[in-house]
Amino acid sequence: MKVYYIFKIKEEFVKLYKETPSVLFNILKNIYYLDKEEVDYGYNIFHQLINPISKNELDRSLYLELHQSIPYTKRKDTHYINNLYRNEISRLNINNCFMKLELEQNFSSFYPLLGERLDNLFVCAFKNIDFFFLEDYLEKQK
C-alpha cells in the first residue's frame, strides 16, 4: 500500500519550487521525520509553507458529488473508492493541514476531484520517495 500526503502549498512557495519540487519534498520529508524535541521548530516551518484546507467544505463537496456513485462510500472521516472495473482501492482522509491518501495501485480517482477544487496541491510519499505537483500530474495524464 502506498501512502501519499497532500499539502496545499502557499503560492509564493509554489513559484519558488515549481521547477525543483525535490527541494520542497526534502523540506517536507525532514519535517515528517523530525525528532519529538524539535516539533515546535517543524510546526513553525510547516505552517510557513502550507495554507490550511477547509476540511468541512471539502468533505461536503466530495460527498455531495460522489454519494450516489456505486464505487464510493464514506465512513466517519474517510472517503473510499473501491472500483473493481478500474482495479482501484483508494482511501482519503482530509485534515485541516493535509490530506492522507492510501492507494493499492498507481493512480486514484481522487486526484482529478481534488485538482478541480483546490489549487497548489503537492503530493508526496515519504517512504516511497515519490512527489509531484498535482496540477503537473493531471496535465501529463491528459
DSSP file with accessible surface (Angstrom, degrees, kcal/mol):
  #  RESIDUE AA STRUCTURE BP1 BP2  ACC     N-H-->O    O-->H-N    N-H-->O    O-->H-N    TCO  KAPPA ALPHA  PHI   PSI    X-CA   Y-CA   Z-CA
    1    1 A M              0   0  125      0, 0.0     2,-0.4     0, 0.0   103,-0.2   0.000 360.0 360.0 360.0 136.8    0.0    0.0    0.0
    2    2 A K  E     -A  103   0A  52    101,-2.6   101,-2.6   103,-0.2     2,-0.5  -0.833 360.0-156.2-101.4 138.0    1.2    3.5   -0.9
    3    3 A V  E     -A  102   0A  45     -2,-0.4     2,-0.4    99,-0.2   124,-0.3  -0.966  11.8-173.4-118.2 118.9    0.6    6.4    1.4
    4    4 A Y  E     -A  101   0A   9     97,-3.4    97,-3.2    -2,-0.5     2,-0.4  -0.901  12.4-152.4-112.1 140.1    0.6    9.9    0.0
    5    5 A Y  E     -AB 100 124A  32    119,-3.3   119,-2.5    -2,-0.4     2,-0.5  -0.934  11.5-156.6-108.3 135.0    0.3   13.1    1.9
    6    6 A I  E     -AB  99 123A   0     93,-2.8    93,-2.2    -2,-0.4     2,-0.4  -0.962  10.8-173.3-119.1 125.0   -1.2   16.1    0.0
    7    7 A F  E     - B   0 122A  10    115,-2.6   115,-2.8    -2,-0.5     2,-0.9  -0.917  26.3-133.4-119.7 144.1   -0.5   19.6    1.1
    8    8 A K  E     - B   0 121A  30     43,-0.5    43,-3.5    89,-0.4   113,-0.2  -0.838  34.8-154.4 -94.4 102.3   -1.9   22.9   -0.1
    9    9 A I  B     -G   50   0B   0    111,-2.7    41,-0.3    -2,-0.9    40,-0.1  -0.527  19.2-104.2 -83.7 142.8    1.3   24.9   -0.6
   10   10 A K    >>  -     0   0   52     39,-2.8     4,-1.9    -2,-0.2     3,-0.8  -0.345  32.1-115.3 -64.0 146.4    1.3   28.7   -0.4
   11   11 A E  H 3> S+     0   0   81      1,-0.3     4,-2.3     2,-0.2     5,-0.2   0.858 112.4  55.4 -53.7 -42.8    1.5   30.5   -3.8
   12   12 A E  H 3> S+     0   0  112      1,-0.2     4,-1.6     2,-0.2    -1,-0.3   0.865 110.0  46.6 -64.5 -32.6    5.0   32.0   -3.2
   13   13 A F  H <> S+     0   0   44     -3,-0.8     4,-2.5     2,-0.2    -1,-0.2   0.820 107.6  56.3 -79.6 -29.6    6.5   28.6   -2.4
   14   14 A V  H  X S+     0   0    7     -4,-1.9     4,-1.3     2,-0.2    -2,-0.2   0.948 110.2  45.9 -62.2 -46.1    4.8   27.0   -5.5
   15   15 A K  H  < S+     0   0  154     -4,-2.3     4,-0.3     1,-0.2    -2,-0.2   0.897 114.9  48.4 -62.2 -39.5    6.5   29.7   -7.7
   16   16 A L  H  < S+     0   0  108     -4,-1.6    -1,-0.2    -5,-0.2    -2,-0.2   0.889 123.9  28.5 -69.5 -38.9    9.8   29.1   -5.9
   17   17 A Y  H  < S+     0   0   36     -4,-2.5     3,-0.3     1,-0.2     7,-0.2   0.333  85.7 104.5-110.0   8.4    9.8   25.3   -6.1
   18   18 A K  S  < S+     0   0   49     -4,-1.3    -1,-0.2     1,-0.3   115,-0.1   0.894  91.8  37.8 -58.2 -41.1    7.8   24.6   -9.3
   19   19 A E  S    S+     0   0  171     -4,-0.3    -1,-0.3     1,-0.2    -2,-0.1   0.644 126.2  38.5 -85.0 -17.3   11.0   23.8  -11.2
   20   20 A T    >>  +     0   0   64     -3,-0.3     3,-1.4    -4,-0.1     4,-0.9  -0.518  62.1 159.1-131.6  66.5   12.7   22.0   -8.3
   21   21 A P  H 3>  +     0   0   35      0, 0.0     4,-2.7     0, 0.0     5,-0.2   0.755  69.1  72.1 -64.0 -19.5    9.9   20.0   -6.5
   22   22 A S  H 3> S+     0   0   53      1,-0.2     4,-2.4     2,-0.2     5,-0.1   0.857  94.1  53.9 -64.3 -31.8   12.6   17.8   -5.0
   23   23 A V  H <> S+     0   0   60     -3,-1.4     4,-2.1     2,-0.2    -1,-0.2   0.941 110.1  46.2 -66.7 -45.2   13.7   20.6   -2.7
   24   24 A L  H  X S+     0   0    0     -4,-0.9     4,-2.5     1,-0.2     5,-0.2   0.920 111.8  52.3 -62.3 -42.6   10.2   21.1   -1.4
   25   25 A F  H  X S+     0   0    3     -4,-2.7     4,-2.9     1,-0.2    -2,-0.2   0.927 108.7  50.3 -58.7 -44.9    9.9   17.3   -1.0
   26   26 A N  H  X S+     0   0   69     -4,-2.4     4,-2.4     2,-0.2    -1,-0.2   0.881 109.2  51.3 -64.6 -36.4   13.1   17.2    1.1
   27   27 A I  H  X S+     0   0   46     -4,-2.1     4,-2.0     2,-0.2    -1,-0.2   0.959 114.3  43.2 -63.3 -48.8   11.8   20.1    3.3
   28   28 A L  H  X S+     0   0    4     -4,-2.5     4,-2.6     1,-0.2    -2,-0.2   0.888 113.0  52.7 -65.7 -37.2    8.6   18.3    4.0
   29   29 A K  H  X S+     0   0   55     -4,-2.9     4,-2.1    -5,-0.2    -1,-0.2   0.916 107.8  51.1 -64.4 -41.5   10.4   15.0    4.5
   30   30 A N  H  < S+     0   0  102     -4,-2.4    -1,-0.2     1,-0.2    -2,-0.2   0.893 111.4  47.8 -64.1 -37.5   12.7   16.5    7.0
   31   31 A I  H >< S+     0   0   32     -4,-2.0     3,-1.4     1,-0.2    -2,-0.2   0.926 109.7  53.6 -65.9 -43.2    9.7   17.9    8.9
   32   32 A Y  H 3< S+     0   0   90     -4,-2.6    -2,-0.2     1,-0.3    -1,-0.2   0.878 114.1  41.4 -58.6 -38.7    8.0   14.5    8.7
   33   33 A Y  T 3< S+     0   0  121     -4,-2.1    -1,-0.3    -5,-0.1    -2,-0.2   0.232  85.2 134.1 -98.5  15.5   11.0   12.7   10.3
   34   34 A L    <   -     0   0   47     -3,-1.4    -3,-0.1    -4,-0.1     2,-0.1  -0.293  60.4-107.8 -64.2 149.2   11.8   15.3   13.0
   35   35 A D    >   -     0   0   97      1,-0.1     3,-1.6     3,-0.0    -1,-0.1  -0.349  30.6-108.4 -69.6 158.8   12.6   14.2   16.5
   36   36 A K  G >  S+     0   0  187      1,-0.3     3,-1.2     2,-0.2     4,-0.2   0.815 118.0  61.0 -60.1 -31.1   10.0   14.9   19.2
   37   37 A E  G 3  S+     0   0  159      1,-0.2    -1,-0.3     2,-0.1     3,-0.2   0.722 104.9  48.5 -69.6 -19.8   12.2   17.5   20.7
   38   38 A E  G <> S+     0   0   89     -3,-1.6     4,-2.3     1,-0.2    -1,-0.2   0.187  74.7 111.7-107.1  17.9   12.1   19.6   17.5
   39   39 A V  H <> S+     0   0   80     -3,-1.2     4,-3.0     1,-0.2     5,-0.2   0.899  75.5  53.6 -61.8 -41.3    8.4   19.5   16.9
   40   40 A D  H  > S+     0   0  129     -3,-0.2     4,-2.1    -4,-0.2    -1,-0.2   0.921 109.6  48.6 -60.9 -42.4    7.9   23.2   17.6
   41   41 A Y  H  > S+     0   0  150      2,-0.2     4,-2.1     1,-0.2    -1,-0.2   0.941 114.0  45.9 -61.5 -48.1   10.6   24.1   15.0
   42   42 A G  H  X S+     0   0    3     -4,-2.3     4,-2.9     1,-0.2    -2,-0.2   0.892 109.4  55.3 -63.6 -39.3    9.0   21.8   12.5
   43   43 A Y  H  X S+     0   0  135     -4,-3.0     4,-2.3    -5,-0.2    -1,-0.2   0.923 108.4  48.5 -59.5 -44.8    5.5   23.1   13.2
   44   44 A N  H  X S+     0   0   95     -4,-2.1     4,-0.9    -5,-0.2    -2,-0.2   0.921 114.4  44.3 -64.4 -44.8    6.7   26.7   12.5
   45   45 A I  H >X S+     0   0   39     -4,-2.1     4,-1.4     2,-0.2     3,-0.6   0.930 112.2  53.6 -64.6 -44.8    8.3   25.8    9.2
   46   46 A F  H >X S+     0   0   26     -4,-2.9     4,-1.8     1,-0.3     3,-0.6   0.926 108.5  48.2 -56.6 -46.9    5.3   23.7    8.2
   47   47 A H  H 3< S+     0   0   62     -4,-2.3    -1,-0.3     1,-0.2    -2,-0.2   0.677 106.2  57.9 -75.5 -13.5    2.9   26.5    8.7
   48   48 A Q  H << S+     0   0  117     -4,-0.9    -1,-0.2    -3,-0.6    -2,-0.2   0.788 112.5  42.0 -77.2 -28.2    5.0   28.9    6.8
   49   49 A L  H << S+     0   0    7     -4,-1.4   -39,-2.8    -3,-0.6     2,-0.3   0.798 109.9  57.1 -87.0 -33.6    4.8   26.5    3.7
   50   50 A I  B  <  -G    9   0B   3     -4,-1.8   -41,-0.2   -41,-0.3    48,-0.1  -0.706  62.4-141.4-111.9 154.7    1.2   25.5    3.7
   51   51 A N        -     0   0   54    -43,-3.5   -43,-0.5    -2,-0.3    -3,-0.0  -0.859  39.4-104.8 -99.5 145.2   -2.3   27.0    3.5
   52   52 A P        -     0   0   95      0, 0.0     2,-0.4     0, 0.0    45,-0.2  -0.293  29.9-128.3 -67.4 156.2   -5.0   25.4    5.7
   53   53 A I        -     0   0    6     43,-3.4     2,-1.8    42,-0.1     3,-0.2  -0.882  15.7-123.3-104.9 136.2   -7.6   23.2    4.0
   54   54 A S     >  -     0   0   67     -2,-0.4     4,-2.6     1,-0.2     5,-0.3  -0.613  34.9-175.3 -78.5  87.3  -11.3   23.9    4.6
   55   55 A K  H  > S+     0   0   30     -2,-1.8     4,-2.9     1,-0.2     5,-0.2   0.913  75.5  45.1 -55.0 -52.9  -11.9   20.3    5.8
   56   56 A N  H  > S+     0   0  108      1,-0.2     4,-2.4     2,-0.2    -1,-0.2   0.904 114.5  48.5 -62.4 -42.6  -15.7   20.6    6.3
   57   57 A E  H  > S+     0   0  130      2,-0.2     4,-2.5     1,-0.2    -1,-0.2   0.928 114.9  44.2 -64.5 -44.8  -16.2   22.3    3.0
   58   58 A L  H  X S+     0   0   10     -4,-2.6     4,-2.6     2,-0.2     5,-0.3   0.919 113.0  51.9 -68.3 -42.3  -14.1   19.8    1.0
   59   59 A D  H  X S+     0   0    9     -4,-2.9     4,-2.4    -5,-0.3    -2,-0.2   0.944 113.3  44.6 -55.1 -49.9  -15.6   16.8    2.8
   60   60 A R  H  X S+     0   0  147     -4,-2.4     4,-2.9    -5,-0.2     5,-0.2   0.921 112.1  52.0 -63.9 -43.0  -19.1   18.0    2.0
   61   61 A S  H  X S+     0   0   44     -4,-2.5     4,-1.9     1,-0.2    -1,-0.2   0.927 112.4  44.6 -61.7 -46.9  -18.2   18.8   -1.6
   62   62 A L  H  X S+     0   0    0     -4,-2.6     4,-2.3     2,-0.2     5,-0.2   0.925 114.3  49.7 -64.0 -43.5  -16.7   15.4   -2.3
   63   63 A Y  H  X S+     0   0  103     -4,-2.4     4,-2.6    -5,-0.3    -2,-0.2   0.934 109.8  50.3 -62.8 -45.3  -19.6   13.6   -0.6
   64   64 A L  H  < S+     0   0  109     -4,-2.9     4,-0.2     1,-0.2    -1,-0.2   0.879 115.3  43.4 -62.3 -37.2  -22.3   15.5   -2.5
   65   65 A E  H  < S+     0   0  102     -4,-1.9    -1,-0.2    -5,-0.2     3,-0.2   0.876 126.6  28.8 -74.5 -36.1  -20.7   14.8   -5.8
   66   66 A L  H >< S+     0   0   21     -4,-2.3     3,-2.5    -5,-0.2     6,-0.3   0.598  86.2  98.3-103.9 -11.9  -19.9   11.1   -5.2
   67   67 A H  T 3< S+     0   0   78     -4,-2.6    -1,-0.1     1,-0.3    -3,-0.1   0.721  89.6  45.4 -62.1 -20.1  -22.5    9.8   -2.7
   68   68 A Q  T 3  S+     0   0  167     -4,-0.2     2,-0.4    -3,-0.2    -1,-0.3   0.464  88.4 106.2 -99.2   1.3  -24.7    8.2   -5.5
   69   69 A S  S X  S-     0   0   53     -3,-2.5     3,-1.2     1,-0.1    -3,-0.0  -0.624  70.8-136.4 -79.9 133.7  -21.7    6.7   -7.2
   70   70 A I  T 3  S+     0   0  166     -2,-0.4    -1,-0.1     1,-0.2    12,-0.1   0.902  99.8  49.9 -61.9 -43.1  -21.6    2.9   -6.7
   71   71 A P  T 3  S+     0   0   34      0, 0.0    11,-2.8     0, 0.0     2,-0.4   0.604  98.9  87.3 -75.4  -3.3  -17.8    2.6   -6.1
   72   72 A Y  E <   +C   81   0A  11     -3,-1.2     2,-0.3    -6,-0.3     9,-0.2  -0.761  45.8 158.5-101.9 139.7  -17.9    5.4   -3.4
   73   73 A T  E     -C   80   0A  59      7,-2.1     7,-3.3    -2,-0.4     2,-0.4  -0.969  22.6-150.5-144.8 161.5  -18.6    5.2    0.3
   74   74 A K  E     -C   79   0A  68     -2,-0.3     2,-0.5     5,-0.2     5,-0.2  -0.992  10.7-178.1-136.2 126.6  -17.8    7.4    3.3
   75   75 A R  E >   -C   78   0A 146      3,-2.2     3,-2.5    -2,-0.4     2,-0.2  -0.993  65.0 -47.9-125.7 121.5  -17.3    6.1    6.8
   76   76 A K  T 3  S-     0   0  195     -2,-0.5     0, 0.0     1,-0.3     0, 0.0  -0.347 125.3 -18.9  53.4-116.7  -16.7    8.6    9.5
   77   77 A D  T 3  S+     0   0   87     -2,-0.2    17,-0.7    -3,-0.1     2,-0.5   0.272 117.0  97.2-102.1  11.9  -13.9   10.9    8.1
   78   78 A T  E <   -CD  75  93A  22     -3,-2.5    -3,-2.2    15,-0.1     2,-0.4  -0.891  57.0-154.9-111.1 128.2  -12.7    8.5    5.4
   79   79 A H  E     -CD  74  92A   0     13,-2.8    13,-2.7    -2,-0.5     2,-0.4  -0.842  17.8-162.8 -94.5 133.7  -13.7    8.6    1.8
   80   80 A Y  E     -CD  73  91A  58     -7,-3.3    -7,-2.1    -2,-0.4     2,-0.5  -0.948  17.2-172.1-121.1 138.1  -13.4    5.3   -0.1
   81   81 A I  E     +CD  72  90A  12      9,-2.5     9,-2.6    -2,-0.4     2,-0.4  -0.990   9.1 173.1-123.0 119.6  -13.4    4.5   -3.8
   82   82 A N  E     + D   0  89A  85    -11,-2.8     2,-0.8    -2,-0.5     7,-0.2  -0.780   8.0 171.0-125.6  83.4  -13.5    0.8   -4.4
   83   83 A N  E > > - D   0  88A  28      5,-1.6     5,-2.7    -2,-0.4     3,-0.5  -0.829  14.3-175.5-102.4 102.3  -13.8    0.5   -8.2
   84   84 A L  T 3 5S+     0   0  143     -2,-0.8     3,-0.4     1,-0.2    -1,-0.2   0.797  82.2  60.6 -67.4 -29.5  -13.4   -3.1   -9.3
   85   85 A Y  T 3 5S+     0   0  226      1,-0.2    -1,-0.2     2,-0.1    -2,-0.0   0.819 114.7  34.0 -69.0 -30.8  -13.6   -2.2  -13.0
   86   86 A R  T < 5S-     0   0  121     -3,-0.5    -1,-0.2     2,-0.1    -2,-0.2   0.331 109.6-120.9-101.5   3.4  -10.6    0.0  -12.7
   87   87 A N  T   5 +     0   0  133     -3,-0.4     2,-0.4    -4,-0.4    -3,-0.2   0.933  63.3 150.0  55.3  50.2   -8.9   -2.2  -10.2
   88   88 A E  E   < +D   83   0A   1     -5,-2.7    -5,-1.6    17,-0.1     2,-0.4  -0.951  31.2 172.5-123.2 132.2   -8.8    0.7   -7.7
   89   89 A I  E     +D   82   0A  63     -2,-0.4    15,-1.5    -7,-0.2     2,-0.4  -0.959  18.8 166.9-132.2 114.2   -8.9    0.9   -4.0
   90   90 A S  E     -DE  81 103A   0     -9,-2.6    -9,-2.5    -2,-0.4     2,-0.4  -0.991  17.4-167.2-131.1 140.0   -8.3    4.5   -2.6
   91   91 A R  E     -DE  80 102A  41     11,-2.2    11,-2.8    -2,-0.4     2,-0.5  -0.996   7.6-168.4-127.4 128.6   -8.9    5.9    0.9
   92   92 A L  E     -DE  79 101A   0    -13,-2.7   -13,-2.8    -2,-0.4     2,-0.5  -0.971   6.9-174.4-123.3 125.2   -8.8    9.7    1.5
   93   93 A N  E     -DE  78 100A  40      7,-2.5     7,-2.7    -2,-0.5     2,-0.5  -0.983  14.1-152.9-114.1 130.6   -8.7   11.4    4.9
   94   94 A I  E     + E   0  99A   2    -17,-0.7     2,-0.2    -2,-0.5     5,-0.2  -0.896  17.0 174.4-108.3 127.8   -9.0   15.1    5.0
   95   95 A N        -     0   0   61      3,-2.2   -42,-0.1    -2,-0.5    -2,-0.0  -0.721  45.8-103.0-118.0 175.2   -7.4   17.2    7.8
   96   96 A N  S    S+     0   0   98     -2,-0.2   -43,-3.4     1,-0.2     3,-0.1   0.751 119.4  29.1 -72.3 -22.8   -7.1   20.9    8.2
   97   97 A C  S    S-     0   0   32      1,-0.3   -89,-0.4   -45,-0.2     2,-0.3   0.631 129.8  -3.3-111.6 -21.1   -3.4   20.9    7.3
   98   98 A F        -     0   0   58    -91,-0.1    -3,-2.2   -45,-0.1     2,-0.4  -0.973  58.7-123.3-160.7 168.7   -3.0   18.0    4.9
   99   99 A M  E     -AE   6  94A   0    -93,-2.2   -93,-2.8    -2,-0.3     2,-0.5  -0.946  17.4-146.9-120.2 148.2   -4.8   15.1    3.3
  100  100 A K  E     -AE   5  93A  66     -7,-2.7    -7,-2.5    -2,-0.4     2,-0.5  -0.973  14.4-171.8-117.5 121.9   -3.7   11.4    3.5
  101  101 A L  E     -AE   4  92A   0    -97,-3.2   -97,-3.4    -2,-0.5     2,-0.5  -0.967   4.3-164.7-118.5 122.1   -4.4    9.2    0.5
  102  102 A E  E     -AE   3  91A  36    -11,-2.8   -11,-2.2    -2,-0.5     2,-0.3  -0.929  13.5-174.8-109.0 129.9   -3.8    5.5    0.7
  103  103 A L  E     -AE   2  90A   0   -101,-2.6  -101,-2.6    -2,-0.5   -13,-0.2  -0.929  32.1-165.9-127.0 148.5   -3.7    3.6   -2.6
  104  104 A E  S    S+     0   0   99    -15,-1.5     2,-0.2    -2,-0.3   -14,-0.1   0.482  86.0  34.4-100.8  -9.6   -3.4   -0.1   -3.7
  105  105 A Q  S    S-     0   0   22    -16,-0.3  -103,-0.2     2,-0.3   -17,-0.1  -0.565  96.8 -92.0-131.1-169.2   -2.5    1.0   -7.3
  106  106 A N  S    S+     0   0  114     -2,-0.2     2,-0.3    -3,-0.0   -18,-0.1   0.364 100.5  41.3 -95.8   3.1   -0.6    3.8   -9.0
  107  107 A F        -     0   0   58      4,-0.0     2,-0.3     3,-0.0    -2,-0.3  -0.911  62.5-153.3-141.2 168.4   -3.5    6.2   -9.6
  108  108 A S    >   -     0   0    5     -2,-0.3     3,-1.1    -5,-0.1    -5,-0.0  -0.985  21.9-140.4-147.8 139.7   -6.5    7.5   -7.8
  109  109 A S  T 3> S+     0   0   22     -2,-0.3     4,-0.8     1,-0.2    -1,-0.1   0.626 101.7  71.0 -69.2 -13.0   -9.9    8.8   -8.9
  110  110 A F  H 3> S+     0   0    0      1,-0.2     4,-2.8     2,-0.2     5,-0.3   0.781  80.9  74.9 -72.9 -26.9   -9.5   11.4   -6.1
  111  111 A Y  H <> S+     0   0    4     -3,-1.1     4,-2.5     1,-0.2     5,-0.2   0.947  99.2  39.4 -54.7 -55.5   -6.7   13.2   -8.0
  112  112 A P  H  > S+     0   0   59      0, 0.0     4,-1.7     0, 0.0    -1,-0.2   0.893 115.1  54.5 -65.3 -32.3   -8.9   15.0  -10.6
  113  113 A L  H  X S+     0   0   17     -4,-0.8     4,-0.9     1,-0.2    -2,-0.2   0.914 112.5  42.4 -64.8 -42.1  -11.6   15.7   -8.0
  114  114 A L  H  X S+     0   0    0     -4,-2.8     4,-2.6     1,-0.2     3,-0.4   0.888 110.5  57.0 -70.1 -38.9   -9.1   17.4   -5.7
  115  115 A G  H  < S+     0   0   31     -4,-2.5    -2,-0.2    -5,-0.3    -1,-0.2   0.822 105.6  51.7 -62.8 -30.0   -7.5   19.2   -8.6
  116  116 A E  H  < S+     0   0  133     -4,-1.7    -1,-0.2    -5,-0.2    -2,-0.2   0.798 117.9  37.0 -73.4 -29.4  -10.9   20.7   -9.5
  117  117 A R  H  < S+     0   0   62     -4,-0.9     2,-0.3    -3,-0.4    -2,-0.2   0.761 120.0  32.7 -96.9 -31.4  -11.5   22.0   -6.0
  118  118 A L     <  -     0   0   35     -4,-2.6     3,-0.2    -5,-0.1     2,-0.2  -0.960  63.3-149.9-131.0 149.4   -8.1   23.1   -4.8
  119  119 A D  S    S+     0   0   90     -2,-0.3    -3,-0.0     1,-0.2  -110,-0.0  -0.673  72.6  33.7-111.7 168.3   -5.0   24.7   -6.3
  120  120 A N  S    S+     0   0   18     -2,-0.2  -111,-2.7     1,-0.2     2,-0.4   0.829  74.0 167.1  59.3  38.7   -1.3   24.4   -5.4
  121  121 A L  E     -B    8   0A   5     -3,-0.2    13,-2.4  -113,-0.2     2,-0.5  -0.699  20.0-163.1 -87.1 132.8   -1.5   20.8   -4.2
  122  122 A F  E     -BF   7 133A   0   -115,-2.8  -115,-2.6    -2,-0.4     2,-0.4  -0.971   5.1-160.6-116.6 125.2    1.7   19.0   -3.6
  123  123 A V  E     +BF   6 132A   0      9,-3.2     9,-2.3    -2,-0.5     2,-0.3  -0.892  17.1 166.4-109.6 131.1    1.5   15.2   -3.3
  124  124 A C  E     -BF   5 131A   0   -119,-2.5  -119,-3.3    -2,-0.4     2,-0.5  -1.000  29.9-155.9-148.9 146.2    4.3   13.2   -1.7
  125  125 A A  E  >> - F   0 130A   1      5,-3.3     5,-1.7    -2,-0.3     4,-0.8  -0.972  12.0-166.6-116.7 109.2    5.0    9.7   -0.4
  126  126 A F  T  45S+     0   0    7     -2,-0.5     3,-0.2  -123,-0.2    -1,-0.1   0.880  86.1  44.2 -68.5 -37.8    7.8    9.9    2.1
  127  127 A K  T  45S+     0   0  154   -124,-0.3    -1,-0.2     1,-0.2  -125,-0.0   0.837 120.2  40.0 -78.9 -30.8    8.5    6.2    2.3
  128  128 A N  T  45S-     0   0   83   -125,-0.3    -1,-0.2     2,-0.1    -2,-0.2   0.439 104.0-127.8 -94.4  -2.2    8.3    5.5   -1.5
  129  129 A I  T  <5 +     0   0   99     -4,-0.8     2,-0.4    -3,-0.2    -3,-0.2   0.964  59.4 140.9  50.7  61.6   10.2    8.8   -2.3
  130  130 A D  E   < +F  125   0A  60     -5,-1.7    -5,-3.3  -105,-0.0     2,-0.3  -0.997  18.6 157.9-131.9 137.2    7.5    9.9   -4.8
  131  131 A F  E     +F  124   0A  56     -2,-0.4     2,-0.3    -7,-0.3    -7,-0.2  -0.992   3.4 151.7-159.3 150.9    6.4   13.5   -5.2
  132  132 A F  E     -F  123   0A  31     -9,-2.3    -9,-3.2    -2,-0.3     2,-0.5  -0.947  47.0-100.0-171.8 155.4    4.7   15.9   -7.7
  133  133 A F  E  >  -F  122   0A   4     -2,-0.3     4,-2.1   -11,-0.2     3,-0.3  -0.767  36.0-134.8 -79.5 130.5    2.5   18.9   -8.0
  134  134 A L  H  > S+     0   0    3    -13,-2.4     4,-2.8    -2,-0.5     5,-0.3   0.886 102.8  57.1 -59.1 -38.9   -1.0   17.6   -8.7
  135  135 A E  H  > S+     0   0  118    -14,-0.4     4,-1.9     1,-0.2    -1,-0.2   0.918 108.7  46.2 -59.0 -43.7   -1.6   20.1  -11.5
  136  136 A D  H  > S+     0   0   56     -3,-0.3     4,-2.0     2,-0.2    -1,-0.2   0.907 112.1  51.3 -65.4 -42.2    1.5   18.8  -13.4
  137  137 A Y  H  X S+     0   0   42     -4,-2.1     4,-1.4     1,-0.2    -2,-0.2   0.930 111.2  46.8 -60.6 -47.5    0.5   15.2  -12.8
  138  138 A L  H  X S+     0   0   39     -4,-2.8     4,-0.8     1,-0.2    -1,-0.2   0.865 109.3  55.1 -65.2 -35.3   -3.0   15.8  -14.1
  139  139 A E  H >< S+     0   0  118     -4,-1.9     3,-0.7    -5,-0.3    -1,-0.2   0.903 107.4  49.5 -64.2 -40.6   -1.6   17.7  -17.1
  140  140 A K  H 3< S+     0   0  171     -4,-2.0    -1,-0.2     1,-0.2    -2,-0.2   0.809 105.3  59.0 -67.4 -29.4    0.6   14.7  -18.0
  141  141 A Q  H 3<        0   0  120     -4,-1.4    -1,-0.2    -5,-0.2    -2,-0.2   0.692 360.0 360.0 -74.7 -18.4   -2.4   12.3  -17.8
  142  142 A K    <<        0   0  195     -4,-0.8    -3,-0.0    -3,-0.7    -4,-0.0  -0.198 360.0 360.0 -70.2 360.0   -4.4   14.2  -20.5
